[in-house]
Amino acid sequence: MATIAVVLNTTKKLSNNEYAIALRVTHERQSKYFALSTLVTNQSNKWRCVHDDWKQATDVDNGFGKFRKTFKNSKEYNNILELKLAEANKILKRYDEENIAFSFEQFETDLKRKERPLITSLQDYYNQQIAILEEQGRVGQAGLYFEVQRILKKFRPNALLADINLRFLESFEYWLRNERKNKDTTISIKMRNLQRIINQAIEDKLFKETEYPFGEKKYSVNKRLDNKTKKIAIHLDKISKLKSLTLLPGSALHFAQQIFLFSYYCRGMNFIDITYLKWEHLSDNHIYYTRKKTRGQFEIPINEYNGVILSYFKGNYKIPGGFVFPILDLTIHKTLKQQYTRKKTALKAVNDNLKKLAEMIGEPNLKLTTNVGRHSYATGLKRSGANTSFITEALGHATQEQTQTYLDEFEKGVIETWENKMFNL
């Protein structure tokens, strides 16, 4: 079987006493050199150096010669060398497993066919993953990746994928907590996203699985961070005050009030699902929709409470695309990215106006958001007499998938009875 090593090709001296870095393939006492400059896309380095900047492979290095630390950016370039060596050895292994006779010509063809951009920068890899998500239409997920990428750029702008180790993660957590003043829940979201990036990089052969920094014995998000969503439900008397406010129909304050109450009356419907709700999703008696985040199927009864809100918007708005609420306009928000941006802008506007409504009901310290309606629904259902074994009091991102699970456990009609108790304010 042929053997491969990363070497300094001393058979030919270049200018400035430098030699080219190459893959040396040896078969039946014959050797052929493949210059790294012909095998990689990254040409920022000329892939050559002097003797003093090169560390020759020893018997225990399995052919992995590398740049010494005296060479600028040695860590980044050694990562590329190691990946190329692994790629070449994989080709030889396939020859052996499939009983393919070795030839230098075939090997060169296979080696150069494997050529692809080798990403070592953390920022560049984020760019690639964001582009893939946007291409798949997963603009919400792409938005989260972009936000974490932006924060990481502020923390360590030139970080490499290979830099992500336990010390990096601990330093990042410390910086988020003390410099950015983030709470555990926010830190957890960023850390889990970075963990997904590293998992994907391992799958793409850009990160060593043996160097994986996450897990129970390394950096454990679950152990280090309290990522449980805090209880943010409000008592029914505050919802009653909010409902009783007389506001100018069509105003921003009125819209925020109606969105909050509609979510509350629709079992905590999430804002993004409200955004994409269409009239075609409604029958005479029910709302049918698929949750964007979990893909769960929901069937919500139309009652006298959410029905009034639906009637108002049906009578006063006609929105291109058949949407129930005037958030998206497909003549304006044509692409998924435009729709995602519009949803974020609308959500911020609603939450800002909910803060004003909290002041109007004499609760200036009340942190009123659309998500509060979701929590308040679950808590109100429990206080109305529902079995606590089926209901969770915290309905944040960590528990959204459980929402429909516990609602499905109740017999038809029973949950509506409990809802009537809490909606009749």
N, C-alpha and C positions, 0 to 999 in steps of 0.2 A: 504494500500500500504506500502511496506517496505521502510525504511529510511536508509540512508548511511551517515557516517561521517569518516573523517580521524582523527585517534586518536593515542594516546600513549597507547599501550596495557599494562596497569598496572596489569593485572591478573597474569603476570609472569615476575619476575625480572631477567634480564640477568646479565652478568658480569659487573663490574665497575659501578654498580648502574644504568645501562641503561635499557631501555625498547624498545621493537620493535615498529616501526611505522606500522600501519595496517589500512585497511578499515574495519570499523565495520558496519555490516549489521544487522538491527533489523527488525524482522517481528513477529507480534502477541506476543510481549514481550519476544521473544527469540532473542539472538544475536549470531553472529558468526564473528570471526576475520579472515581476510585474510592479512597475512604479506606482506608488500610492496616488500620485498626481493624475494617473489615468483611470483610477478606480473610484474616486470620491467626487462629489459635487462641490464640496467646500474648498474653494481655491484661495481663501484668504491666507493660508499658509502654503508655501512652495513645496512643502513635504521633503525638506532636505535639511541637513545640519552638519556641523563639524563633529569630529570624533568625541571631543570632550562633552558634548551635549547628548550623547547617546549611551544608553545602558544596554549592553548586549544580553540576550536571553541566556539564562543558565539552565541546567538540566531540569530544575523544578518549575521553570516558567512556561513549559509546554510551547516553546517557540515564540513567546511574547517578549520581543525586544521593545524598548520604549525610550521616550525622551526623558532625560534627567530633569530634576526640578530647576536646574539653571536655565532651561529653555523656556522662553516666554509662552504662557498658556499651555504648559506641558500637560496639565490635567485634562483639559478639553481635548487636545489632540490625541492623547493616549487612549481616551475613551473611544475615539473613532478607530484607532488602530486595533483595539481589542475587538470591537464589533466586526471589523473587516476580517480579522483572523478567525473569529467564530463563524462568520459567513462562509469563508473558504473551507474550513474544516467540515462544515455541514454538507457542502457539496461532495467532499471526499467520502463522508459517511454514507451518503446516498448511493454513490458508486458501489461501495462495498455491499450495502444491503440489497441492491438490485443487480449485483454481479455485472456491473458495467466496466468494461476494460478502460483503464486510464489512458488518456492521451493529453498532451499539453494543449493541443488545439481545442479539444472539446472542453477542457477545464477552463481555458480562457474565455470561450464563448459563454459558458455557464456563469462564470464569475462576473463578467461584464453585463450579462443579462440581469444579474441581481442588483445592479447599480440603482440606487435611489437616494434622495436627499437624506443625509444622516443628521437629524436634529439633536443638538446637545443643549441648546439654550432653553430654559424654562419658559421664557416669554414666547419664543418661536413655537414651542410645542403647544402652548395655550392657543396661539393664533391658528394653528392647524386644527385643533379640536373644535374651536369656535366655528371655523369655516365648515367643518363637517356637520355640525349640529344645525347651522343655518341652512345648509344644503338639504338636510332632512326635514326642514320645516319646524324644528324644535327651537323656536326663537326664545321661548322662556328659559329653557335650559342654557341656551347660548348666552343669554343675558346674565345669568348667574356666573357662568364661567368668565365672562368679561369683567364683572365686578370683582371677582377674586383675583383675576389677572392684574387688574388695575392696582389693587391693594398690594399684591406681591411686588409689583414694579416699584412702588414707593418704599417697600421694606428692603428689598435686595434687587436692584434693577438688572444686574448682570449675572444673576444666579443661573447655574447650570442644573440640568436634571440630576446630575451626579452629586450635586451639593445637598440634595434633600436627604438629610439624615436626622437622627434623634436630636442632636444639638441644634440644627436648623429649626426643627419644629418647636422645640422648647423656646428658642429665641423669638420665633414668630409669635408664639402665644403670648410671651411676655410683652412684646411690642404692641400687639393688639390690645392687650388689657391695660397697659400703662400709658402708652402714647396715644392710642386711638380711643381709649376709654370704652372699649367694647365689653359687653357682658358675655357670660358663658355661652348663652344660646347663639349669639352672633358668631363668636369664635368657633363654636362647633360646626356651624354651617360652612365656614371657610376651610376648616381643617378637613371636613369630610369631602369637600370638593377637591382639595389638593390630594387627598388619598385616592380619589377616583382617577385623577390625572396620572399618578404614579402607577396605579393598577393598569391603566391603558398603556403607559410607556413600557411596562414589563411585557405586556402582550405584543407590543410593537418591537420588542427586542432592543429597546433604547435604555433600559434600566435593568441592572442586575437584580434578579429575584433574591439572591443571597444578601443583598444590601437593603432589603425592604425595611423601612423604618417604623412602620405601623404594626400594631398588634398588642396582644395582652402583655407581652414581656418587653415591649418597646414603648412606642407612643400610643396609648390607648385613649381614644376620644371619650369613650364611655366612662373610663375611670377618672380621667383628669378633669372633665368638664361636666357641670350640671346643665345638661341640655334639655331638660324637661321644660316644656312651655309653662310659664307662670299662669296661675288662675287669674283671668281678667274679666270674669262675668260680672254683671251688675244686677242689682235687685230689680224686681219688677216695677217697683214704684218709680224708678228713674226712667224705665222704658215707657211707663204711663205718662210721665211728664213730657218726654220727647214726643210721644204720639199726640199729646194735647196741644202742642205748639201750633198756632195758626200762622202759616207762612204763605208768602205770595207764590201761587202756582207758577211753575216755570222758572223760578229763581234757583240759584245755585244752592241756597240753604234748603229749599223745598226738595230739590233733587237728592241731596245728601240724606235728608230725613227719610224719604221714600225708599232709597236703596238700603239703608240700615234696616228699616222695618220689613222690607221684602225679604231680606236675608234671614231675619229672625223668624218670619212667618213661613219660610221655606226650608226649615230644618238646617239653618246655618249655611245656606248656599254661598259658595265662595264667590268673590268679586269677579274673577275671570270667567266663571260659569254664567254669572249674571250678564257680563259683557257680551258673551256669544249666544245668549238665549234668544231663540227665534220663535215667532208665532206658530211656525209649523211644528214646534215641540210641544204645543198645547192641544189637548182635547177639550171637550166640554167640562170635564171633571178633574183632569190631572195634567201635571207638567211632567214631561219625560225628557231627561237629558243624561248625557254621559259626562262624568266629571273629568275635566281636562287633566288633572294631575294623576289620578289613579285609574282612569278608564272605567270606573265603576258605574253601573246603570242605576239611575234614580227615578223613582216615581213619587211625585209630591202631590197630595190632594189640593185642588183649588178650593179654598174655603172663603168665608165671608171677609176674611182679613186680607189675605194676599190678593183675593179677587177684586177688591176695591182698587188696589194699586194697579193691577193689570188693566182694569177698565179705564182708569185715568190715562195711562200711557197709550192705550189703544185709541182712545178718542182724541188725543191731542198731538200725537206724533205719527208720522209715516216715514220710516227710515229705510233708505236704500239697502237692500240685502235682507229685508224682512226681520230685522232685529227688534226686540221688545223695547229695549232702553236706548236712548240717544247717546250712545258712547262711540260706537263704530259707524263709519259711513264708508261703504265700499267704493264710492266714487272718489274718495280722498285717500282712505287707508287701504291701498290696493295690495300691498305685499304683506307677508306675515310679520316682517320686521317693523313695518309702519304700524300694523295693528298692535304689536307688542308694546311699542313706544307709546302709542295712544292710550292703551290700557293702563300703563304705569302713570302717565300724566293725569288721567281721569281719576285713578285711585288716590293719588296724592291730593287732588282737588277735593274729592269727597271727604277724605280724612281731615283735611284742613278745615272744611266747613263743619264737620262733626265737632271739632273742638269749639267752634263758635256756638254751636247748638248747646254744648255742655254748659257754657257760660250763661246762655239764655234761660236754662232751666235751674240756674242757681248752683251749678256744680262745676266751678272753674278748675278744680283740681282733678276732675274726672277725665281719664285718658280714654276718650271715646273714639273708636275706630270701627271699620267694617268688621274686623275680626271679633270685636266684642260681642256683636250680635250672635255670632256662631257659638261662642262660649256660653252666652247668656241663655240661648235656647236649650243647650244640654243641661245646664244647671237648673233652669226653670222646670224642665221636664222631670228631673229628679225630685225637686221640691213639690211637684204636683202629685207625686205618688208613684212614679215609675220605679220598677225594680232596679236597685242600684247595681246589681250584678251585670246589667246590660248597658249601663251608661257610664261613660267616662266624663269627668268634669273638665278635663283639659283637651280642647280640640284644636291644637296647633298643628304645625307641619308634621310633627312626629306621630300624630294620631289620626290624621285625616282618613287613612285607609280603614280605620276601625268604625267610622261613623255609620256607614251603611250596614256594616256587620251587625251592630247591636240593634239598629232599627228593624232589620229583617227578622229579628227574633220574635217580635211582637205579633200577635194575631191581628188581622185587619180589623180596623174599627177601634181597637183598644187604645192605640197611640193617639188617635184623633180625639178621644175622650179626654186624655190628659192634656192635649194641646188646647182644647177649649177652655180648660181651667186656667191656663196661663196666658192665653191670648185675650181673654175677656177682661181687659184691664179697666 
